[in-house]
Amino acid sequence: MTTSFARKALLGAAITASMGIGYAIGAQPHMTETITLLQSARGELAAATPNKGGHRERALGLIDQAIGEVRAGIAFAGG
C-alpha cells in the first residue's frame, strides 16, 4: 500500500514539474515587455513633428516591423 502511494506521489510530482517547465518555456516575459516598449516608442515617434526628412516615417515602419518579428518569435516559441 505504501508503494502505491509513493508511486502516485512521484507521478504527481513529475506532472507538476513538467507543467512548471512547460510554463517557463512558453512564457515570454522579456519578449512581451519588448512589445510594450516598442509600442511606447512608436507612440512617441507618432507624436513627434514630421519634419525629419522622412526618417521619422521610416522609423515608424521599422518599429512596426520589429513588433511583428517579436510577435513571430513569441508564436514560434509556443507562447
Number of C-alpha atoms within 10 A of each C-alpha: 5 7 8 9 10 11 11 12 12 12 12 12 12 12 12 12 12 12 12 12 12 12 12 12 12 15 15 17 11 9 16 15 11 16 19 13 13 17 15 12 15 20 12 11 16 14 9 11 8 12 9 9 8 9 11 17 15 11 15 18 13 13 18 15 12 15 21 13 13 16 17 13 14 17 12 10 12 12 17
